[in-house]
Amino acid sequence: MNAEELRDLALAALEDLKGVNVVSIDVRDRTDVTDFLVVASGTSNRHVKSLSDSVIEKAKKADARPLGVEGQEGAEWVLVDLGDVVVHVMLPATRDFYDLERLWAVPDRPG
């Protein structure tokens, strides 16, 4: 499965369970660690955990086992590392605080 297909699988898993403000960020030109970041919010700790479980389940069914999963205990911020795609599912306040979208945004280039 290539990076784009894996990203699409993660996006579908999050959308299936009504992930909030789901975004995909192409970071291939900024890091060699991964190709895409997918960021989504859940409405509660239980929703965050369910969203991350959905990503993990769909990935396993597609023979794309996660390399690691962090944060499921508290479910304030769960990271699912699929290699070419890293999925971050957070509570809205956590997402606002860390602002990953801004951190990974392409800066404006001078003139």
MDTraj code that builds the backbone (N, CA, C; nanometers):
import mdtraj as md
import numpy as np

residues = "MET ASN ALA GLU GLU LEU ARG ASP LEU ALA LEU ALA ALA LEU GLU ASP LEU LYS GLY VAL ASN VAL VAL SER ILE ASP VAL ARG ASP ARG THR ASP VAL THR ASP PHE LEU VAL VAL ALA SER GLY THR SER ASN ARG HIS VAL LYS SER LEU SER ASP SER VAL ILE GLU LYS ALA LYS LYS ALA ASP ALA ARG PRO LEU GLY VAL GLU GLY GLN GLU GLY ALA GLU TRP VAL LEU VAL ASP LEU GLY ASP VAL VAL VAL HIS VAL MET LEU PRO ALA THR ARG ASP PHE TYR ASP LEU GLU ARG LEU TRP ALA VAL PRO ASP ARG PRO GLY".split()
xyz = np.array([
    [0.0855, -0.1182, 0.0000],
    [0.0000, 0.0000, 0.0000],
    [0.0896, 0.1239, 0.0000],
    [0.0673, 0.2139, -0.0945],
    [0.1505, 0.3343, -0.0990],
    [0.0999, 0.4391, 0.0009],
    [0.1766, 0.5449, 0.0160],
    [0.1473, 0.6474, 0.1171],
    [0.0115, 0.7128, 0.0946],
    [-0.0230, 0.7416, -0.0302],
    [-0.1519, 0.8059, -0.0590],
    [-0.2692, 0.7145, -0.0234],
    [-0.2557, 0.5860, -0.0536],
    [-0.3621, 0.4902, -0.0195],
    [-0.3757, 0.4762, 0.1314],
    [-0.2634, 0.4749, 0.2008],
    [-0.2655, 0.4654, 0.3466],
    [-0.3284, 0.5899, 0.4084],
    [-0.2949, 0.7067, 0.3533],
    [-0.3570, 0.8320, 0.3991],
    [-0.5083, 0.8267, 0.3781],
    [-0.5506, 0.7827, 0.2599],
    [-0.6931, 0.7749, 0.2296],
    [-0.7657, 0.6770, 0.3216],
    [-0.6986, 0.5668, 0.3550],
    [-0.7560, 0.4700, 0.4484],
    [-0.7775, 0.5347, 0.5849],
    [-0.6775, 0.6089, 0.6327],
    [-0.6896, 0.6766, 0.7626],
    [-0.8002, 0.7809, 0.7594],
    [-0.8060, 0.8590, 0.6516],
    [-0.9112, 0.9609, 0.6395],
    [-1.0493, 0.8974, 0.6407],
    [-1.0650, 0.7868, 0.5691],
    [-1.1953, 0.7178, 0.5653],
    [-1.2328, 0.6641, 0.7028],
    [-1.1346, 0.6077, 0.7739],
    [-1.1616, 0.5548, 0.9082],
    [-1.2089, 0.6646, 1.0018],
    [-1.1478, 0.7819, 0.9919],
    [-1.1861, 0.8946, 1.0777],
    [-1.3219, 0.9507, 1.0383],
    [-1.3473, 0.9585, 0.9091],
    [-1.4755, 1.0113, 0.8626],
    [-1.5910, 0.9158, 0.8949],
    [-1.5632, 0.7842, 0.8936],
    [-1.6665, 0.6851, 0.9264],
    [-1.7239, 0.7077, 1.0656],
    [-1.6390, 0.7503, 1.1584],
    [-1.6832, 0.7709, 1.2967],
    [-1.6986, 0.9186, 1.3315],
    [-1.7181, 1.0003, 1.2274],
    [-1.7472, 1.1429, 1.2459],
    [-1.6364, 1.2191, 1.3153],
    [-1.5115, 1.1959, 1.2734],
    [-1.4009, 1.2772, 1.3216],
    [-1.4265, 1.4233, 1.2850],
    [-1.3833, 1.5128, 1.3703],
    [-1.4094, 1.6553, 1.3535],
    [-1.2856, 1.7237, 1.2947],
    [-1.3082, 1.8120, 1.1956],
    [-1.1994, 1.8906, 1.1348],
    [-1.0806, 1.8035, 1.0947],
    [-1.1084, 1.7031, 1.0159],
    [-1.0042, 1.6103, 0.9709],
    [-0.9243, 1.6772, 0.8593],
    [-0.7917, 1.6814, 0.8765],
    [-0.7047, 1.7405, 0.7744],
    [-0.5868, 1.6475, 0.7478],
    [-0.5377, 1.6548, 0.6257],
    [-0.4188, 1.5818, 0.5848],
    [-0.3133, 1.6844, 0.5451],
    [-0.1910, 1.6658, 0.5924],
    [-0.0813, 1.7571, 0.5625],
    [0.0308, 1.6774, 0.4956],
    [0.0655, 1.7169, 0.3756],
    [0.1753, 1.6541, 0.3023],
    [0.3060, 1.7130, 0.3548],
    [0.3882, 1.6292, 0.4182],
    [0.5125, 1.6779, 0.4776],
    [0.6361, 1.6177, 0.4094],
    [0.6174, 1.5619, 0.2911],
    [0.7294, 1.4971, 0.2216],
    [0.8453, 1.5919, 0.1940],
    [0.8151, 1.7203, 0.1740],
    [0.9226, 1.8162, 0.1457],
    [0.9824, 1.8765, 0.2731],
    [0.9333, 1.8336, 0.3914],
    [0.9815, 1.8905, 0.5172],
    [1.0458, 1.7901, 0.6112],
    [1.0259, 1.6601, 0.5848],
    [1.0840, 1.5579, 0.6723],
    [1.0974, 1.4266, 0.5963],
    [1.1913, 1.3454, 0.6404],
    [1.2076, 1.2118, 0.5840],
    [1.1412, 1.1064, 0.6720],
    [1.0855, 1.1481, 0.7828],
    [1.0286, 1.0551, 0.8802],
    [0.8963, 0.9965, 0.8323],
    [0.8142, 1.0771, 0.7686],
    [0.6825, 1.0333, 0.7228],
    [0.6432, 1.1160, 0.6010],
    [0.5402, 1.0717, 0.5307],
    [0.4935, 1.1444, 0.4124],
    [0.3744, 1.2345, 0.4426],
    [0.2843, 1.1853, 0.5277],
    [0.1625, 1.2609, 0.5576],
    [0.1346, 1.2603, 0.7069],
    [0.0845, 1.3728, 0.7561],
    [0.0245, 1.3806, 0.8888],
    [-0.1250, 1.3935, 0.8674],
    [-0.2007, 1.3187, 0.9442],
    [-0.3456, 1.3333, 0.9444],
    [-0.3822, 1.3764, 1.0856],
    [-0.4578, 1.4846, 1.0953],
    [-0.4953, 1.5392, 1.2253],
    [-0.6475, 1.5467, 1.2316],
    [-0.7034, 1.5022, 1.3450],
    [-0.8485, 1.5051, 1.3633],
    [-0.8795, 1.5299, 1.5097],
    [-0.9994, 1.5789, 1.5342],
    [-1.0458, 1.5973, 1.6718],
    [-1.1599, 1.5021, 1.7002],
    [-1.1700, 1.4655, 1.8272],
    [-1.2839, 1.3902, 1.8770],
    [-1.3570, 1.4766, 1.9779],
    [-1.4824, 1.4466, 2.0000],
    [-1.5649, 1.5299, 2.0875],
    [-1.5504, 1.4959, 2.2359],
    [-1.4874, 1.3817, 2.2656],
    [-1.4673, 1.3379, 2.4042],
    [-1.3517, 1.2388, 2.4049],
    [-1.3032, 1.2037, 2.5233],
    [-1.1964, 1.1041, 2.5328],
    [-1.2394, 0.9723, 2.4682],
    [-1.3620, 0.9340, 2.4923],
    [-1.4133, 0.8087, 2.4343],
    [-1.4152, 0.8171, 2.2820],
    [-1.4551, 0.9321, 2.2281],
    [-1.4589, 0.9502, 2.0827],
    [-1.3172, 0.9474, 2.0249],
    [-1.2219, 1.0120, 2.0913],
    [-1.0821, 1.0102, 2.0467],
    [-1.0319, 0.8658, 2.0404],
    [-1.0586, 0.7885, 2.1436],
    [-1.0149, 0.6483, 2.1459],
    [-1.0828, 0.5684, 2.0358],
    [-1.2128, 0.5888, 2.0167],
    [-1.2858, 0.5166, 1.9117],
    [-1.2322, 0.5506, 1.7730],
    [-1.2012, 0.6780, 1.7505],
    [-1.1456, 0.7190, 1.6214],
    [-1.0111, 0.6507, 1.5967],
    [-0.9248, 0.6518, 1.6963],
    [-0.7936, 0.5881, 1.6790],
    [-0.8086, 0.4369, 1.6614],
    [-0.8998, 0.3751, 1.7345],
    [-0.9259, 0.2320, 1.7173],
    [-0.9724, 0.2009, 1.5755],
    [-1.0531, 0.2884, 1.5185],
    [-1.1024, 0.2695, 1.3818],
    [-0.9868, 0.2731, 1.2816],
    [-0.8951, 0.3670, 1.2996],
    [-0.7779, 0.3755, 1.2117],
    [-0.6951, 0.2474, 1.2236],
    [-0.6706, 0.2034, 1.3452],
    [-0.5902, 0.0831, 1.3692],
    [-0.6563, -0.0396, 1.3060],
    [-0.7868, -0.0535, 1.3273],
    [-0.8602, -0.1688, 1.2748],
    [-0.8559, -0.1726, 1.1218],
    [-0.8839, -0.0585, 1.0572],
    [-0.8828, -0.0545, 0.9108],
    [-0.7425, -0.0788, 0.8559],
    [-0.6410, -0.0274, 0.9232],
    [-0.5033, -0.0496, 0.8788],
    [-0.4675, -0.1973, 0.8866],
    [-0.5019, -0.2613, 0.9978],
    [-0.4719, -0.4043, 1.0133],
    [-0.5426, -0.4871, 0.9069],
    [-0.6682, -0.4538, 0.8767],
    [-0.7427, -0.5269, 0.7729],
    [-0.6770, -0.5116, 0.6359],
    [-0.6051, -0.4020, 0.6158],
    [-0.5365, -0.3770, 0.4888],
    [-0.3902, -0.4230, 0.4950],
    [-0.3565, -0.5023, 0.5959],
    [-0.2192, -0.5515, 0.6160],
    [-0.1182, -0.4390, 0.6319],
    [-0.1601, -0.3309, 0.6964],
    [-0.0711, -0.2182, 0.7257],
    [-0.0675, -0.1987, 0.8765],
    [-0.0021, -0.2891, 0.9445],
    [0.0014, -0.2839, 1.0904],
    [0.0706, -0.1577, 1.1406],
    [0.0118, -0.0927, 1.2401],
    [0.0752, 0.0265, 1.2986],
    [0.2117, -0.0067, 1.3570],
    [0.3060, 0.0852, 1.3389],
    [0.4387, 0.0697, 1.3975],
    [0.4353, 0.1034, 1.5459],
    [0.3388, 0.1855, 1.5851],
    [0.3256, 0.2232, 1.7248],
    [0.1982, 0.3023, 1.7472],
    [0.1508, 0.2944, 1.8699],
    [0.0324, 0.3701, 1.9121],
    [0.0625, 0.4265, 2.0497],
    [0.0410, 0.5559, 2.0657],
    [0.0681, 0.6220, 2.1936],
    [-0.0539, 0.7015, 2.2386],
    [-0.0801, 0.7030, 2.3687],
    [-0.1804, 0.7908, 2.4257],
    [-0.3194, 0.7346, 2.4422],
    [-0.3403, 0.6067, 2.4143],
    [-0.4755, 0.5527, 2.4232],
    [-0.5289, 0.5458, 2.5663],
    [-0.4397, 0.5433, 2.6634],
    [-0.4857, 0.5336, 2.8025],
    [-0.5689, 0.6558, 2.8420],
    [-0.5143, 0.7733, 2.8223],
    [-0.5858, 0.8957, 2.8591],
    [-0.6764, 0.9459, 2.7488],
    [-0.6407, 0.9135, 2.6252],
    [-0.7188, 0.9490, 2.5060],
    [-0.7445, 1.0988, 2.4928],
    [-0.6457, 1.1783, 2.5363],
    [-0.6522, 1.3220, 2.5128],
    [-0.5866, 1.3533, 2.3778],
    [-0.4806, 1.2761, 2.3484],
    [-0.4095, 1.2848, 2.2210],
    [-0.3583, 1.1447, 2.1912],
    [-0.4089, 1.0847, 2.0853],
    [-0.3632, 0.9516, 2.0456],
    [-0.2880, 0.9652, 1.9138],
    [-0.1686, 0.9081, 1.9096],
    [-0.0866, 0.9067, 1.7896],
    [-0.0822, 0.7638, 1.7370],
    [-0.1146, 0.7479, 1.6085],
    [-0.1065, 0.6174, 1.5429],
    [-0.0024, 0.6298, 1.4320],
    [0.1089, 0.5590, 1.4478],
    [0.2187, 0.5644, 1.3511],
    [0.2019, 0.4506, 1.2517],
    [0.1674, 0.4865, 1.1280],
    [0.1521, 0.3881, 1.0218],
    [0.2720, 0.3906, 0.9268],
    [0.3806, 0.4530, 0.9701],
    [0.4996, 0.4621, 0.8866],
    [0.4927, 0.5829, 0.7950],
    [0.4409, 0.5634, 0.6750],
    [0.4301, 0.6735, 0.5789],
    [0.3234, 0.7754, 0.6176],
    [0.2385, 0.7390, 0.7121],
    [0.1310, 0.8275, 0.7595],
    [0.1293, 0.8225, 0.9118],
    [0.1293, 0.9395, 0.9733],
    [0.1157, 0.9481, 1.1189],
    [-0.0156, 1.0195, 1.1480],
    [-0.1007, 0.9535, 1.2251],
    [-0.2338, 1.0053, 1.2559],
    [-0.2353, 1.0583, 1.3993],
    [-0.2836, 1.1811, 1.4154],
    [-0.2983, 1.2443, 1.5466],
    [-0.4472, 1.2681, 1.5691],
    [-0.5025, 1.2088, 1.6749],
    [-0.6431, 1.2313, 1.7102],
    [-0.6437, 1.2946, 1.8487],
    [-0.7067, 1.4118, 1.8595],
    [-0.6969, 1.4891, 1.9830],
    [-0.8309, 1.5466, 2.0257],
    [-0.8370, 1.5794, 2.1531],
    [-0.9463, 1.6629, 2.2002],
    [-0.9236, 1.8037, 2.1449],
    [-1.0305, 1.8800, 2.1217],
    [-1.0140, 2.0133, 2.0626],
    [-0.9195, 2.1051, 2.1401],
    [-0.9250, 2.1055, 2.2714],
    [-0.8373, 2.1936, 2.3495],
    [-0.6905, 2.1541, 2.3318],
    [-0.6630, 2.0262, 2.3255],
    [-0.5267, 1.9779, 2.3035],
    [-0.4796, 2.0156, 2.1644],
    [-0.5669, 1.9995, 2.0682],
    [-0.5325, 2.0352, 1.9298],
    [-0.5039, 2.1846, 1.9174],
    [-0.5857, 2.2660, 1.9811],
    [-0.5633, 2.4112, 1.9783],
    [-0.4308, 2.4475, 2.0438],
    [-0.3997, 2.3819, 2.1548],
    [-0.2778, 2.4138, 2.2280],
    [-0.1525, 2.3807, 2.1468],
    [-0.1471, 2.2612, 2.0873],
    [-0.0267, 2.2186, 2.0148],
    [-0.0234, 2.2692, 1.8705],
    [-0.1376, 2.2964, 1.8122],
    [-0.1495, 2.3604, 1.6805],
    [-0.0553, 2.2996, 1.5764],
    [-0.0667, 2.1688, 1.5576],
    [0.0204, 2.0990, 1.4631],
    [0.0073, 2.1510, 1.3208],
    [-0.1133, 2.1924, 1.2836],
    [-0.1326, 2.2440, 1.1479],
    [-0.0436, 2.3669, 1.1237],
    [-0.0350, 2.4548, 1.2189],
    [0.0501, 2.5734, 1.2043],
    [0.1975, 2.5339, 1.2068],
    [0.2317, 2.4423, 1.2953],
    [0.3693, 2.3972, 1.3080],
    [0.4219, 2.3385, 1.1768],
    [0.3385, 2.2645, 1.1048],
    [0.3803, 2.1981, 0.9819],
    [0.3424, 2.2748, 0.8563],
    [0.2835, 2.3930, 0.8707],
    [0.2436, 2.4718, 0.7537],
    [0.3658, 2.5169, 0.6766],
    [0.3482, 2.5335, 0.5476],
    [0.4566, 2.5842, 0.4640],
    [0.4671, 2.7339, 0.4887],
    [0.5842, 2.7833, 0.5303],
    [0.5986, 2.9268, 0.5544],
    [0.5934, 3.0057, 0.4233],
    [0.5475, 3.1292, 0.4338],
    [0.5508, 3.2164, 0.3165],
    [0.6958, 3.2421, 0.2793],
    [0.7223, 3.2346, 0.1521],
    [0.8584, 3.2607, 0.1044],
    [0.8670, 3.4042, 0.0560],
    [0.9726, 3.4743, 0.0948],
    [0.9857, 3.6144, 0.0503],
    [0.9952, 3.6239, -0.1015],
    [0.9326, 3.7285, -0.1532],
    [0.9207, 3.7680, -0.2854],
    [0.9730, 3.7141, -0.4022],
])
top = md.Topology()
chain = top.add_chain()
for i, resn in enumerate(residues, 1):
    res = top.add_residue(resn, chain, resSeq=i)
    for name in ("N", "CA", "C"):
        top.add_atom(name, md.element.get_by_symbol(name[0]), res)
traj = md.Trajectory(xyz[None], top)
